[in-house]
Amino acid sequence: MAQAHQPQPASDGDLDPHQNEAVDAALRRLSIPAGGVPPEGLRTQAIAATGSGGGQWSSRP
């Protein structure tokens, strides 16, 4: 079986500290648990206030 890709923490200098924190929190939530990917898949939701730059980090690959 192929090794699953594990998300890497945000380190892009273009993001503000609070944006890096939001990206890191979302990636932690999307990390594959010890038992493997649950049947319903991995999902998370991030809510950013207007003007906080959420569009910048939500569109990052």
N, CA, C and O of each residue as an XYZ file, in Angstrom:
244
protein
N       0.849     -1.179      0.000
C       0.000      0.000      0.000
C       0.891      1.238      0.000
O       1.903      1.270      0.700
N       0.531      2.244     -0.769
C       1.310      3.474     -0.850
C       1.206      4.256      0.451
O       0.178      4.240      1.128
N       2.278      4.929      0.778
C       2.314      5.758      1.982
C       1.429      6.985      1.776
O       1.534      7.655      0.749
N       0.568      7.282      2.731
C      -0.325      8.434      2.635
C       0.460      9.725      2.791
O       1.423      9.792      3.555
N       0.043     10.734      2.069
C       0.676     12.048      2.167
C       0.240     12.719      3.460
O      -0.953     12.814      3.746
N       1.201     13.180      4.230
C       0.899     13.901      5.465
C       1.066     15.393      5.213
O       2.109     15.815      4.713
N       0.059     16.204      5.549
C       0.170     17.647      5.347
C       1.348     18.231      6.116
O       1.675     17.772      7.211
N       1.972     19.231      5.542
C       3.101     19.903      6.171
C       2.644     21.237      6.758
O       1.763     21.882      6.190
N       3.220     21.665      7.879
C       2.848     22.948      8.484
C       3.116     24.108      7.533
O       3.992     24.039      6.672
N       2.360     25.148      7.707
C       2.533     26.342      6.880
C       3.844     27.027      7.232
O       4.159     27.211      8.407
N       4.595     27.397      6.228
C       5.842     28.119      6.474
C       6.031     29.211      5.442
O       7.129     29.746      5.293
N       4.971     29.543      4.732
C       5.044     30.539      3.680
C       5.160     31.921      4.300
O       4.295     32.330      5.074
N       6.212     32.634      3.969
C       6.440     33.962      4.516
C       5.425     34.990      4.059
O       5.405     36.105      4.581
N       4.563     34.638      3.076
C       3.557     35.577      2.595
C       2.357     35.689      3.525
O       1.573     36.631      3.409
N       2.202     34.741      4.447
C       1.054     34.747      5.339
C       1.403     35.408      6.664
O       2.537     35.336      7.136
N       0.400     36.053      7.252
C       0.572     36.640      8.582
C       0.566     35.523      9.623
O       0.093     34.423      9.339
N       1.086     35.787     10.823
C       1.125     34.748     11.856
C      -0.232     34.116     12.145
O      -0.312     32.900     12.321
N      -1.306     34.916     12.201
C      -2.625     34.335     12.489
C      -3.107     33.461     11.338
O      -3.860     32.512     11.557
N      -2.680     33.770     10.114
C      -3.049     32.941      8.974
C      -2.284     31.616      9.013
O      -2.857     30.560      8.744
N      -0.990     31.670      9.347
C      -0.211     30.439      9.489
C      -0.824     29.542     10.564
O      -0.888     28.323     10.404
N      -1.271     30.152     11.653
C      -1.892     29.383     12.733
C      -3.160     28.686     12.244
O      -3.403     27.530     12.591
N      -3.968     29.378     11.443
C      -5.199     28.793     10.917
C      -4.892     27.640      9.963
O      -5.548     26.600     10.018
N      -3.903     27.818      9.094
C      -3.519     26.758      8.159
C      -3.009     25.549      8.929
O      -3.397     24.418      8.633
N      -2.155     25.771      9.904
C      -1.618     24.664     10.700
C      -2.728     23.910     11.429
O      -2.701     22.682     11.498
N      -3.702     24.640     11.972
C      -4.810     23.990     12.680
C      -5.638     23.135     11.722
O      -6.037     22.025     12.075
N      -5.898     23.634     10.528
C      -6.658     22.860      9.539
C      -5.878     21.618      9.120
O      -6.461     20.543      8.977
N      -4.576     21.753      8.924
C      -3.757     20.601      8.526
C      -3.697     19.545      9.627
O      -3.716     18.347      9.345
N      -3.626     19.993     10.884
C      -3.649     19.027     11.996
C      -4.954     18.239     11.976
O      -4.971     17.030     12.212
N      -6.025     18.932     11.696
C      -7.349     18.285     11.675
C      -7.454     17.302     10.515
O      -8.196     16.324     10.600
N      -6.721     17.550      9.436
C      -6.775     16.692      8.251
C      -5.719     15.594      8.259
O      -5.645     14.811      7.312
N      -4.905     15.518      9.300
C      -3.900     14.460      9.383
C      -4.596     13.109      9.508
O      -5.632     12.990     10.162
N      -4.021     12.106      8.880
C      -4.615     10.777      8.902
C      -4.436     10.170     10.293
O      -3.310     10.074     10.783
N      -5.538      9.758     10.935
C      -5.451      9.175     12.272
C      -4.781      7.804     12.236
O      -4.626      7.203     11.174
N      -4.388      7.322     13.410
C      -3.669      6.047     13.528
C      -4.438      4.890     12.898
O      -3.821      3.980     12.343
N      -5.737      4.899     12.969
C      -6.541      3.810     12.426
C      -6.777      3.902     10.930
O      -7.479      3.065     10.364
N      -6.201      4.905     10.280
C      -6.413      5.107      8.843
C      -7.521      6.117      8.584
O      -8.110      6.674      9.510
N      -7.785      6.334      7.320
C      -8.819      7.299      6.931
C     -10.191      6.727      7.285
O     -10.508      5.601      6.903
N     -11.005      7.494      8.013
C     -12.337      7.003      8.361
C     -13.194      6.838      7.095
O     -12.923      7.481      6.080
N     -14.222      5.983      7.149
C     -15.067      5.741      5.971
C     -15.678      7.018      5.393
O     -15.881      7.124      4.183
N     -15.967      7.979      6.258
C     -16.574      9.231      5.772
C     -15.542     10.216      5.228
O     -15.906     11.294      4.760
N     -14.274      9.862      5.285
C     -13.214     10.719      4.747
C     -12.722     11.723      5.772
O     -13.169     11.740      6.919
N     -11.800     12.553      5.335
C     -11.243     13.610      6.185
C     -11.815     14.941      5.736
O     -11.705     15.320      4.570
N     -12.417     15.635      6.663
C     -13.020     16.935      6.346
C     -12.761     17.898      7.494
O     -12.608     17.500      8.648
N     -12.718     19.164      7.145
C     -12.661     20.206      8.158
C     -13.284     21.460      7.581
O     -13.475     21.566      6.369
N     -13.593     22.385      8.423
C     -14.177     23.644      7.991
C     -13.425     24.763      8.690
O     -13.195     24.713      9.898
N     -13.047     25.766      7.926
C     -12.362     26.927      8.488
C     -13.220     28.159      8.223
O     -13.655     28.398      7.096
N     -13.449     28.916      9.251
C     -14.249     30.134      9.130
C     -13.353     31.310      9.473
O     -12.758     31.355     10.550
N     -13.260     32.257      8.559
C     -12.412     33.430      8.763
C     -13.257     34.692      8.660
O     -14.121     34.815      7.791
N     -12.992     35.610      9.552
C     -13.720     36.877      9.538
C     -13.397     37.671      8.270
O     -12.306     37.548      7.712
N     -14.347     38.480      7.826
C     -14.132     39.339      6.677
C     -12.910     40.220      6.911
O     -12.776     40.846      7.962
N     -12.027     40.261      5.929
C     -10.843     41.103      6.020
C      -9.667     40.468      6.734
O      -8.631     41.111      6.905
N      -9.805     39.198      7.160
C      -8.705     38.552      7.891
C      -7.748     37.801      6.980
O      -6.774     37.217      7.456
N      -8.007     37.806      5.688
C      -7.106     37.147      4.745
C      -7.403     35.678      4.541
O      -6.530     34.940      4.084
N      -8.595     35.231      4.860
C      -8.944     33.820      4.714
C      -8.846     33.339      3.280
O      -8.520     32.176      3.042
N      -9.118     34.197      2.335
C      -9.013     33.814      0.923
C      -7.593     33.492      0.518
O      -7.374     32.679     -0.379
N      -6.628     34.115      1.162
C      -5.225     33.857      0.830
C      -4.822     32.456      1.227
O      -4.191     31.760      0.432
N      -5.158     32.020      2.414
C      -4.703     30.697      2.852
C      -5.658     29.600      2.422
O      -5.243     28.445      2.328
N      -6.919     29.909      2.156
C      -7.837     28.849      1.733
C      -7.567     28.392      0.306
O      -7.948     27.284     -0.073
N      -6.915     29.231     -0.483
C      -6.657     28.877     -1.877
C      -5.270     28.300     -2.085
O      -4.896     28.002     -3.219
N      -4.503     28.135     -1.027
C      -3.143     27.578     -1.153
C      -3.205     26.077     -1.377
O      -4.013     25.386     -0.758
N      -2.337     25.563     -2.278
C      -2.340     24.112     -2.499
C      -1.760     23.366     -1.305
O      -1.686     22.137     -1.322
